[in-house]
Amino acid sequence: MDTRQLEYIIAIEEERSISRAAERMYVTPSALSQQLKNLEAELKTTLFVRGREGMSLTPEGNLYLSGARAMMEIKRQAMEKIQQMSGAENQKKVIYIALNQNFYKFVQAYIISEFEKRFPYMKLEAVLVTETSAKDEILRGKADIGFIIASGLKATSLESIPLQREPLHLAFPRTLFPEGVSEIPYDELIRALQPLDYISAPHVALRYADLYYLRSAGLDPQLLCYASSYAHLRKLLNLQFAYGIIPEGFIEETDSFSHIPVRPAAYYTLEIVLGGTLAMTQELRELILMFLRTFDRESGGKSMLEALEHG
């Protein structure tokens, strides 16, 4: 049914006059009168009667008008929702993500384009972390979510979702134990490492954790240098003049250094950290799922540390 016709009938009832209703609806009185006659003929009943105080509804007209008002309200609500949705899509919404420069390159290559293609009204904006941490940027209100490597040493008050866990290995010159280290007691290995220099992890957030693991084992590391990346750390360890802690995922069969898992077992965990007041919208939920799928190693997903050093 033409909703314009419903508006005509509502106007006649409210104005109680064909002429005033016609003026309100920007039509001629004759055209409006004809519309009423056509509708009454279609319904085979009279909707209005004329009296001293103007036009008033018949019982049938009152019933019809009740339905007309309900239909117009449904139309109004539908149009309002459509306008709200249209407004949301026309106005870009931004999710601010705290991460380092290299990880941003990875996110840009594997996440951002796919996410913004699916949600064209959304934008992922990077908050690059240098001296601070992603957690700090969230607590300061500069980012909505962030990525941290958690060593298990410090708890955070923010909500976090683990993406991937990487075991840590103690790497050292093979010349210390030419016959292999599988049967060598761990404390004997630690004593053999005491005179050697230590090459530190590349990421500031991880250096404290590495020192904690080494000192807990009884070592007092003599810092030689900081590696610029884990690939760089691996190259230095292959020169076999120092020791360091390296994630299992960066060790290759061709490496010349020896290595064993850190004891007790230690890990780095890549986590998504969420702001405490952040609403879990459909878009944010899908973004998190995209990261979970990307780092699902059982399904051939990416290595977290390669992602952090992407580019």
N, C-alpha and C positions, 0 to 999 in steps of 0.2 A: 504493500500500500504506500502511496505517495505521502510522506510525512508532511509535506507542505499542506495537504488537505487537512491533516490533523491540526496544524497550526491555525488554519482558517477557523475551524470549529471552536477551538479554545479561545481565539480572539473574539468571536461572536458572543460566546458565553460571558467572557470577562467584560466586554464593552456593552453588552445587552443591546447592541445596535449594529445593523448591517453597515451603515455609512461610517460609523466610527471605527469598526473593525476593518473596513476596507481601507480607510485612511492609514491605520496602523500597519497594515500589511502591504501598503503601496500597490493596491489594485483598485479598480473601479468598483463601485457598489454593485453594478449590474453583473460584473464578472464574479464577484463573491456570492451574490444571490444565486447565480447559475451553478456555482460549485456546490452550494448547499442543496439545491434542487436535485442535482445529479446524485449526490450522496444519499439523499432520502429515497430517491428512486431505486438506487442500488440496494439499500437496506430494506426497502418496502415498509418504511415507517416514518413517522414525523419526529424530528429531533427537537424542534423549537416551536413555541406558540407565542403570538404577539399579545401583549397586554398593555395596560396603562403605563407601567413602569419599564416597558421595553420588552425585549425578547427573553423568554425564560425556557428552561429545559423541560421536556416531557420526561416521564420515567425512563422511556427508552433512550432519550437523549442523554440523561444523567448516567445511564449505564455505559453508553458509548463513550462519553467524555472521560469517564473514569479509566477506561482502557486506553484512550488517546493520551491522557496524561502519563500513564505508566509507560507507554511506548516512547514518549518523548523523553522521559527521564532515563530510560535505557539508552537511548540515542545520545543524550547528553553525557552520561557516564562513559560510554564507549569513546566518544570524541575526546573527552578529557584524558582518558588513558592513552589514546593514540598520540595526542599532542605531547603528553609527558614523555612517552617513549621516543617520539621524534626529537623532542628537545634534548633528551639524554644522549641520543646518537649524534646530534649535531654539535654538541658541546663535548669536546675531548675530555675524558677523565684520565687522570694521571696516577700511576703507581710508581712511587719512588723506590728504587732498589739500591742498597748500599753494597758495593763490591769493589775489588781492585781493578786496575786498568786491564790486566791480562784476562781476568775472568770476564770482564765486560766484553772483550772481543769474542770470547766463546759464546756468551749469552746472546750477543748481537747476531752471531752466525747461526745458532741453533734454536733460539727461543723467540727472540723479539719479532722477527718477520712473521713467523707462524702464528704467534699470539695476536698481533695486530691485524693480521688477515682475518682471523676468526672473530675478533672484536674490533671492528674498524673505528669505533668510537672511544677506544682505550689507547693509552700511550704508556710505554714503559720508559721511565726516565732514570738514567744512572746517576747515583751519588758516589763519585769515585773516592775510595778510601786510600789515604796515604799514611799519615802519622797516627791517625785514630783507628778505631775498629768499627766494623759494621754495627755492632751492638751500641757503641757510643753514639753513632749517627741516628739510630732509632730512638734512643733515650733522649736525645736532643730535639726530636721531632722533625729531623731533616730527611728521614727515610721511613717508609712504611714497612719494608721487609729488608733483610740483608742476609749475607752469607758469611759464615765464620767457620774456621777449622777449630773444632773443640778437641782439646787434649785430654779431657776428663779431669783436669786439675782445678778448674774454676767453674762454679755453677753460675748460671745466669737467671735473673728473675723474669726474663722474657720467655714467651712460649717459643719452643723450637721443634723442628721436624728434621730428624736425621735423614740424609740422602744416601750417604755411602761411608763405609768404614775401611781404613787402610792400615794393615799391620806395619809396625816399625821394626827395622833390623839394625843391628849394630854392625857396621862395616869397618874393616881394618885390613892392613897389608897381609897378604897370603904368606909372606916370608916369616911371620911370627910363628906359625904352625904349619910347616910345609906338608905334614902328613894329614892335615885336615883338623877340624875342630869339633867333629861330632861327639867325641868322647872326652874332650877337654872340659874340666869343671869351669863353671862360669866365673868363679872367684879367681881362678888362675888366669883366665883371659883378662880380667880386669887389671890384675897386677902387671901383666905384660903390656897393657896399654898405657900405664902410668907415665912412662918417659916420652910417649909420642905426643905430637901436636894434634889439636882438635879443629876440624873444619865445621863451622856453624851452619845451621839450616838457613835457607834464603829468606824465609818469611818471618818477619818480626814476631808475629803472634805465636810462632812455634818454637822459637829459641828458648823461651823460658821453660817450656815443657821438656825439650831435649836435655837441658841442663839438669832439670829435676830428675829425669830418669838416670842420667849418668852419675849424679851425686848420690842418689839413692843406692846405686850399685857400688859406691865406694871410690869413684873417680873424682879427681879435682881437675877438670879440663883446662889445658893450656891453649887458649884460643890462638889459632894461627891466622885465620881469615874467615870472612863470611862468603858463602857461595851466592852467586847472583840468581841461580835457579837450581832446581833439582837436577836438571840435565848437566849443569855446570858442576854441581856437587859430585855427580857420578863420574865425570871426567877427572876431577881432582882425586877422587878415591882410587881410580884406576892407575894413578901414578904411584900409589902404594908408599906414601911417605907420611900419612896421617890417618886418623880414623874419624868417623862421624856416624850420625844416625840418618838412615835413608828409608823412605817408604818402600815396601815390598814391590809395589807396582812399577818402580823405576829400575829395578834390578833385572839385568839381562844375562842370559847364559854365557855370553862372550866376555863378561866382566872378569877382570883379573884379581879383584880383591875378594877376600873371604867375608862371610857374613853369617850371623845367626840372629834369630828373633830376640828382641829386647826382653829381659826378664826382670820382674814378672811381665807378662804379655802387655804390650802398650799399643795404642792405636791413635790415629787421627780420624776424626769424624767430621765430614762436611755437613753442616746443618743450615736449614733455613730458619732465620730468627724473625719472629713476627712482633709488631708493636702491640702493647697491651690493650690499646683501645681500638685496634683495627678490626673492622667488621668483615666476617667471612662471606664475601659476596660470591656469586656464581663465577665471576671473572677471576677473582683471586684464587678460588678453589681450583679452577682449570689451570691457572698458571702454576700452582704447586704441583698438580698432577703431571704437567708437562715436564717439570724438573725431575720428578720421581721417575717418569718413564725414561728420560734422557740418561739418568745415572743408574738404571737398573742393570747391573752387570750380568745377571743371569740371562737377560734377554739381549746381551751384546751391547749394553750401554757404555757410555764414556767413562774414562777414569777421572776421578775428581781432581787429582793433582795435575794431570795433563790439561784439564780444563782451566785450572787456576793459572797455568803458565802458557795458555793458548796464545798463539800469535808470535 
